[in-house]
């Protein structure tokens, strides 16, 4: 019985010693943070951009490989434009035809104007003939009342007067027809000019599609991975590449209510990556959520309210990123340390900043 008791005492002593050693090691490995500094776990993230086709088509060439660093404006993808080139040639032919149509319509307007001028001249001529015939008839009627002219001469003058008035009416009708011809010819000019504008618009549209068939990098970054391969047909808006903007790198982490209420945009942050625990990256708070990201089912007590977690984003200084752009890997886990009190001092372990 005494031997059994000694065994229990020995086991208990070993357990206490192990617990003490663990607590000491834990304090050494994770020293307590001073007041005014909070911490949260997160991963390195960056702004992602999809390189997608504007219209459906076949991928002719992909010039960038996964992992390549690219600059803004670099050509990443070329789409097949054989059909677009054919459509452009067809639109250019329609433009030439429409341009000729404008010239032809202009000639018709000149012809119609000439016909109108001739009709006006005919009216003036017919009006002069009609005036002369009316004068002769009036004189013959006056002489006939005095029996000074033969009846046959009077009837001849009356016939000439009617013929002259008919000629004047015909000339006026010709003028109306000529005016209508001018209007029709001018309408053809407008129609031909509209055809020219339509052909030019078609060429501009096709040219824009051809230009958009060359996909370039919208910003500096790195190609994350390929979604499609050369020779594949993609729909309009179909993704081909995904790239990340390495000038906009940040870490997202979560803080409880009691801590998030004491930080604001611009608060100092220190990031430590799991892969490089001896390197401290300076950052600053760029976003603090207005509402909790996850919440317990019921929130009735102060302890439960403390479980409310808010999302915080810390953005890394772009100038520092440029120096280490080749080593930045999205998805790397790490720890974010943020000042909840601007007057708090960083501990020595967070003083070895990347420069």
C-alpha positions in Angstrom: 0.0 0.0 0.0 2.8 2.4 0.8 4.5 1.5 -2.4 1.3 2.4 -4.4 1.1 5.7 -2.6 4.7 6.5 -3.5 3.9 5.8 -7.1 0.9 8.2 -7.1 3.1 10.8 -5.5 5.8 10.3 -8.1 3.3 10.5 -11.0 1.8 13.6 -9.5 5.1 15.3 -9.1 6.0 14.5 -12.8 2.7 15.9 -13.9 3.2 19.1 -12.0 6.8 19.4 -13.3 5.6 18.8 -16.9 2.9 21.4 -16.5 5.3 23.9 -15.1 7.8 23.3 -17.9 5.0 23.7 -20.5 3.9 27.0 -18.9 7.5 28.3 -18.9 8.1 27.2 -22.5 4.8 28.8 -23.5 5.7 32.1 -21.9 9.1 32.1 -23.6 7.7 31.1 -27.0 4.7 33.5 -26.8 5.6 36.4 -24.5 2.7 38.3 -23.1 1.9 41.4 -25.1 1.9 44.8 -23.4 -1.3 46.7 -22.8 -2.6 48.5 -25.8 -1.7 45.8 -28.4 -4.1 43.2 -29.7 -3.4 40.2 -32.0 -5.2 38.0 -34.5 -4.4 35.3 -36.9 -4.8 35.8 -40.7 -3.4 35.1 -44.2 -1.7 37.2 -46.7 -4.1 38.3 -49.5 -3.9 40.5 -52.6 -6.4 42.1 -54.9 -7.3 39.5 -57.6 -8.1 40.4 -61.2 -9.7 38.1 -63.8 -8.4 38.4 -67.4 -11.5 37.6 -69.4 -12.5 37.6 -73.1 -14.9 40.5 -74.0 -16.6 38.4 -76.7 -16.7 34.7 -77.4 -14.0 33.2 -79.5 -11.0 30.9 -79.7 -7.8 31.6 -77.7 -5.0 32.0 -80.2 -2.1 32.6 -77.8 -1.4 32.9 -74.1 1.9 34.8 -73.6 2.1 34.6 -69.8 2.7 31.5 -67.7 1.6 30.9 -64.1 3.9 32.7 -61.7 5.1 35.3 -64.2 5.4 38.9 -62.9 3.8 41.3 -65.4 3.6 45.0 -65.8 0.6 47.1 -66.7 0.0 47.0 -70.4 1.9 43.7 -71.0 0.1 41.5 -73.6 -1.2 38.4 -71.8 -3.6 36.8 -74.3 -4.4 37.1 -78.0 -7.8 35.9 -79.3 -8.4 34.6 -82.8 -9.6 37.5 -85.0 -9.9 35.8 -88.4 -13.7 36.3 -88.6 -13.4 39.8 -87.2 -10.9 40.7 -89.9 -13.3 39.4 -92.6 -16.1 41.3 -91.1 -14.0 44.5 -91.1 -13.1 44.0 -94.8 -16.8 43.6 -95.6 -17.7 46.8 -93.7 -14.9 48.7 -95.5 -16.4 47.5 -98.8 -19.8 48.7 -97.7 -18.2 52.1 -96.8 -16.8 52.4 -100.3 -20.2 51.6 -101.8 -21.9 54.1 -99.6 -19.4 56.8 -100.4 -20.1 56.2 -104.1 -23.8 56.4 -103.3 -23.3 59.8 -101.8 -21.5 61.1 -104.9 -24.3 59.6 -107.1 -27.0 61.2 -105.0 -25.2 64.5 -105.2 -25.2 64.3 -109.0 -28.9 63.5 -109.0 -29.5 66.6 -106.9 -27.6 68.7 -109.4 -29.6 67.2 -112.2 -32.9 67.8 -110.4 -31.8 71.4 -109.7 -31.2 71.9 -113.5 -34.6 70.4 -114.3 -36.2 72.8 -111.8 -34.4 75.7 -113.4 -35.6 74.6 -116.9 -39.2 74.3 -115.5 -39.0 77.8 -114.1 -37.8 79.1 -117.5 -40.6 77.3 -119.2 -43.1 78.9 -116.9 -41.7 82.3 -117.7 -42.0 81.6 -121.4 -45.5 80.2 -121.1 -46.5 83.2 -119.0 -45.3 85.5 -121.8 -47.2 83.6 -124.4 -50.3 83.6 -122.3 -50.0 87.4 -121.7 -49.7 88.0 -125.4 -52.6 85.7 -126.3 -54.8 87.4 -123.6 -53.9 90.8 -125.1 -54.8 89.8 -128.6 -58.1 88.3 -127.5 -59.0 91.4 -125.6 -58.3 93.5 -128.7 -60.2 91.2 -131.0 -63.3 91.2 -128.6 -63.2 95.0 -128.6 -63.1 95.2 -132.4 -65.7 92.5 -132.7 -68.2 94.6 -130.7 -67.6 97.4 -133.3 -67.9 94.8 -136.1 -64.3 95.7 -137.1 -62.9 92.2 -137.1 -64.0 88.9 -138.7 -65.6 86.3 -136.5 -63.1 83.7 -137.6 -60.2 85.9 -136.3 -61.9 86.3 -133.0 -62.3 82.6 -132.6 -58.7 82.1 -133.5 -57.6 84.5 -130.8 -59.8 82.8 -128.3 -58.3 79.4 -129.2 -54.8 80.8 -128.9 -55.6 82.2 -125.5 -56.8 78.9 -124.2 -53.8 77.1 -125.6 -51.4 79.7 -124.0 -53.1 79.3 -120.6 -52.9 75.5 -120.9 -49.2 75.8 -121.7 -48.7 77.9 -118.6 -50.5 75.4 -116.4 -48.4 72.6 -117.9 -45.2 74.6 -117.2 -46.3 75.1 -113.6 -47.0 71.4 -113.3 -43.5 70.7 -114.6 -42.0 73.0 -112.0 -43.9 71.1 -109.2 -42.5 67.8 -110.6 -39.0 69.3 -110.7 -39.3 70.5 -107.1 -40.4 67.0 -106.1 -37.4 65.6 -108.0 -35.1 67.9 -106.1 -36.6 66.8 -102.8 -36.2 63.1 -103.7 -32.6 63.6 -104.8 -31.7 65.3 -101.5 -33.4 62.5 -99.6 -31.2 60.1 -101.4 -28.2 62.1 -100.4 -29.3 61.9 -96.7 -29.8 58.2 -97.1 -26.4 57.7 -98.7 -24.7 59.7 -96.0 -26.5 57.7 -93.3 -25.2 54.5 -95.0 -21.7 56.0 -94.9 -22.1 56.7 -91.1 -23.4 53.2 -90.6 -20.5 51.6 -92.4 -18.0 53.8 -90.4 -19.7 52.8 -87.2 -19.5 49.1 -88.1 -15.8 49.5 -88.9 -15.2 51.3 -85.6 -17.1 48.5 -83.7 -15.2 45.7 -85.4 -11.9 47.5 -84.9 -12.7 47.8 -81.2 -13.4 44.1 -81.0 -10.1 43.4 -82.7 -8.3 45.6 -80.3 -10.1 44.0 -77.4 -9.0 40.6 -78.7 -5.6 41.5 -77.3 -5.9 41.2 -73.6 -3.3 43.2 -71.6 -2.5 43.4 -67.9 -4.7 46.1 -66.3 -2.1 46.7 -63.5 1.3 45.4 -62.3 1.0 42.0 -60.7 1.7 38.3 -61.0 -0.2 35.6 -62.9 -1.8 33.3 -60.4 -3.0 30.5 -62.6 -4.6 29.7 -66.0 -8.3 29.0 -66.3 -8.2 28.1 -70.0 -5.7 27.0 -72.5 -4.6 27.9 -76.0 -7.1 26.7 -78.7 -10.0 26.6 -76.3 -13.2 28.4 -77.2 -14.5 30.7 -74.4 -17.8 32.5 -74.1 -18.1 36.2 -73.7 -16.8 37.1 -70.3 -15.0 33.8 -70.0 -12.0 33.8 -67.7 -8.6 32.9 -69.1 -6.1 34.0 -66.5 -6.3 35.1 -62.9 -3.6 37.6 -61.6 -3.0 39.3 -58.3 -2.0 42.9 -57.8 1.1 42.7 -55.6 1.0 46.4 -54.9 -2.2 45.9 -52.8 -1.3 43.2 -50.3 -3.1 42.9 -47.0 -3.9 40.6 -44.1 -7.4 40.0 -42.9 -7.9 39.1 -39.2 -10.6 39.2 -36.6 -10.9 41.0 -33.2 -13.5 40.9 -30.5 -15.8 43.7 -29.6 -13.7 45.0 -26.7 -10.6 45.4 -28.9 -12.0 46.5 -32.2 -13.7 49.4 -30.7 -10.3 51.0 -29.9 -8.8 50.9 -33.3 -9.4 53.0 -36.4 -8.2 53.3 -40.0 -4.5 54.1 -40.0 -3.7 52.3 -36.7 -0.2 50.8 -36.7 0.1 47.0 -37.4 3.0 44.5 -37.4 2.7 41.3 -39.4 4.7 38.2 -38.7 4.6 35.3 -41.2 4.7 31.7 -39.9 7.4 31.0 -42.6 9.6 33.9 -41.4 9.0 34.5 -37.7 12.1 36.6 -37.3 10.9 39.2 -39.9 8.4 41.9 -38.9 6.5 43.6 -41.7 5.0 47.1 -40.9 1.4 47.7 -42.0 -1.6 49.9 -41.2 -5.3 49.3 -40.7 -7.1 50.1 -43.9 -10.6 48.7 -43.1 -12.6 47.9 -40.0 -16.0 46.2 -40.4 -19.1 48.1 -39.2 -20.9 44.9 -38.2 -19.8 41.7 -36.6 -18.8 38.9 -39.1 -20.1 36.1 -36.9 -22.3 36.0 -33.9 -23.5 33.4 -31.4 -27.1 32.4 -31.6 -28.2 34.5 -28.6 -26.4 37.5 -27.2 -27.7 38.3 -23.8 -24.8 38.6 -21.4 -21.5 40.7 -21.5 -19.5 37.5 -22.0 -21.6 36.6 -25.0 -21.2 40.1 -26.5 -17.5 39.6 -26.2 -17.8 36.7 -28.7 -18.8 39.1 -31.5 -15.9 39.2 -33.9 -15.2 42.0 -36.4 -13.2 41.8 -39.6 -10.1 44.0 -39.8 -7.8 44.5 -42.8 -4.1 45.6 -42.5 -2.5 46.8 -45.7 1.2 46.5 -46.3 3.2 49.5 -47.4 3.5 49.3 -51.2 7.1 50.7 -51.2 8.3 47.8 -49.0 6.5 45.3 -51.2 8.4 46.5 -54.3 11.7 45.5 -52.6 10.4 42.0 -51.8 7.9 41.5 -54.7 9.4 38.2 -55.8 9.0 36.7 -52.3 5.4 37.7 -51.7 3.1 34.7 -51.7 -0.6 35.0 -51.2 -2.1 32.6 -48.7 0.8 32.6 -46.3 -0.5 32.4 -42.7 0.7 34.7 -40.0 -0.1 36.9 -37.0 -1.2 40.5 -37.0 -0.4 42.7 -34.0 -2.3 46.0 -33.9 -2.1 49.0 -31.6 -5.4 49.6 -29.7 -3.6 52.5 -27.9 -1.5 54.8 -30.2 0.8 55.6 -27.2 1.7 52.0 -26.6 5.2 50.9 -27.3 6.0 47.9 -29.5 7.8 45.1 -27.7 11.4 44.4 -28.7 10.3 41.2 -30.5 8.3 43.4 -33.0 11.0 46.0 -33.5 13.0 44.2 -36.3 11.2 45.8 -39.2 11.7 45.1 -42.8 13.3 48.1 -44.4 
